[in-house]
Amino acid sequence: MIIILFKIKWKIANFLFAIGLANGIVANTTELTVTIEWVWEEMMTKLTDDIIYGRQALTNKEPWIVPESLEHLRGLMMPDFLVFEWGSGGSTIWFAERCKELVSVDDHKKWFDIVLGWIRERDLRNVDLKFLPGKPWHKYADAILEYPEAHFDLVFVDGRRSVRARCIENALIRIKPGGTLLIDNSNWLDSFPSFTSHSAYDIWTWDRVDYRAPDHKWLGQPNDWWTSLFTKPV
């Protein structure tokens, strides 16, 4: 593992040196060394946080969301809840053990098989785990449309980033009045549409609580990390 990491670091060094010289960012090897060490430290910090916090969530079989938002979620869950989630994992087991019925959608076959194994080990019979590979992604994002309007008490949007906007938009009308929309990496919402195609279900009119973890860094999360809970108006 150490050898692999050093090979990666060497490739980064060569890449940065070429880019730096071409753009006048670095003029000599001393400046290059400082740049490499900064980039390497940032990458390793994010990789370490990925491993530590991600592994902890998987080991504990719980949602990989901002810790404070998980405490909020604990107080919210009821045994008669109907739950839908995009992106299976530790959250799948956690929800299944606390709700009446769970629908979970995933697009990664190997990961799907792992989570399915966890479900079978625990004999959880209230879970409908669906494997819906992408390209086109509409089957994955539109999976919730199979269910009636105002059906789910809680919908969790995680999973594939490229279609999260469509997942959120589809979820709005399927959530019960007073129900909850849970979105991880919700700081990405600024880059999503305004979700106004269903004006009566405009997400920006819903009560919103944000939980932020600015000190947690992720390889896929360049800035801070947010998890948000939106409550649908009654």
N, C-alpha and C positions, 0 to 999 in steps of 0.2 A: 504493500500500500504506500509506504514512504517513497519507494522508487518511482511509482506512478505519479505521485504528487510532485516530485522534483522534476520529472519529465514535463509535466504540465506547466510548471513554473518556468522552465527553460523555453518552452514554446511561447509562453506569454512574453518573456523577455525579448525574443526575436521579433515577435509581432509588434510590440511597443516600440522597439528600437527603429524598425522600418517606418512605422506610422509617425513617430516622433520626429525623426530626421526629415521626412517628407514634408511635414507641416511646420517645421521650425519650433516644435514644442520642447524638444530636448536637443542640446547642442553637444553634449559629451557624455561619456559613460558614467560620470558621477551623478549627473542629473537623471540619467536613465535608471541607475541603481535605486535612487530615492523613489522614483516613480513606480518601479517594479515592486519595491517593498510595500508601498502604500496599497497598490492594487492587490497584492498577495494577501496582506493583512485583512483587507475588506472581504475578499473572497473566502478566506479561511474562517473569518468570523461568521459570515452568513452560512457557510457549509456546516460549521459547528452547531449553530442555532437550529439549522434544519434537522440535523441528526438528533440533538438533545431533545428539543421540544416535540418534534415529529414522532420520535421513538417513544417518548413518554405518553403521548396521546394514543398511540397504537397499543402500547403495553397495557394501559389502563382502559382500553376500549371506550374512548370518549371522543367527542368532537375536537378536532384540531382547530380551535378558535381562541381568541384572546381570553386568557384565564378568567378575567372578571365577567366576561359575557357568559361563560359557562356557569358561573354561580347564578347569574340572572336566569339562565335557562332552567337550572335546577328548581328554582322557585316557581317557574311557569308551568312545567310539565304536569299533566293530569293523566291518570290511567285510562281514560276514555278517549284520549286524543287520537285523531287520524293524522298521520304525518307523511310528508313526501320530501324526498331529498334527491338532489343531483350531486353525485359523487359519493360513493360508498367508502367505508373504512371503519375506524373505531366508532364513529358517530352512528353507524348502522346498528351495532350491538347496543350502544348506549340508549338510543331511541327505542329500539325493540323491547328492551327491558323496562321501559317506562310508559309505553303507549299501548293503545288497543290494536292499531294496525299501522304498518309502515310500508311505504312503497319507496324503493331505492333504485336509482338508475346509474349505471356506469358504462363507460365506453372502452375500458381497458380489460382485455380478456384475462390476462394473468392475475390482475388485481381482483377482478370479479370472482375468479376461482378461489382465491385466498379468502375473501370475505364470505363466500358461500360455505367454505369449510368451517369458518368460525360459527356461522349460523347453525350448521348441522351439528357441530360439537355441543352447542348449547340447546339443541332441540327447540329453537325459536320458530314457532309456527305462525307467527303473526307478521312475517316479513315476505313481501313480494319483491325479490331482487331481480332486476331486469338488466340484461346485457344488450346495449344498443350502440353498436359501433358507428362511427361517424362517416362523413363524406358520402352522401350529404348528411348534414348535421340536424336536419329538421326532425327526424324521428326521435333523436335524443332530446332535443329542446322541447318538442311538442308532446312528449310522453304524458304530461300531466293533463293534456286536453281530452284524454280518454275518460276523465272523471267529471261528474256534474259540477256546475257552478256552486260556489260557496260550500265546498265539500271538506276541505282540510282545515284542521285547527292550526297547523304549523307547516310551513314549507321552508326548507333549508336549501339555499343556493350556494353551492361550492362547485366542484368539478371543473369542467373545461371552460377556460376563460373566454375563448373566442365566441361562445354562444351564451354567455351569462345574461347579456341584455335581453335576448329572446326568452330565456328561461324565466327571468324576472317578470317580463311582460305577460307571459303565459300564466304565471302563478297568480297574478293580482286578482283575477276574477274567480279563481278556484279556491281562494281562501275565504273562510267564513268571516262575517262581520265580528270584530273583536279578536280575530285570529292574528297570528304572527308570521311575518316574513323575516327569516334570519338570513343575513348575507355576510359571508366572510369576505375579507379583502374589500370592504365596502368603500374604501378610499378610491377604488377604481371607478366608482359611479360617475365621477365627473367626466369620464371619457365615454360614458354610455348615453344613449338617447334619453330624452326627458320622460319617456313612457306615457305619452299623452294620447295614445290611440284609443284608450279606454278612459275617457275624461272623468267618468264617475269613479274611477279607481286609480287616479293619479297618485303615484307613490309619494310625491312631495307633500300631499295633504295628510299623510298618515303620521301619527305620533312616532317619533324616532329617538332611539337611545344609542349613542355611539360608545364603543369601548376601544381604547387605543393603547397600543404597546409600542411606543416609538423606539424603545431600546432593543426590540427583537428584530433581527435582520434575517431576511430569507433570500435565497438565490433567485427566486422568482418575484421577490417583492423589493424593489429598489429603494423605497422610502420607508415609512413606518407601516405598521400593521393595524388595521381596523377590523372590528366585527360590529355589525349594527343589527338592531332589532326594530322592525317597523310594525306598528299595530294598526290593523285596518279599522277605520271608523265604523261604529255600530249604526 
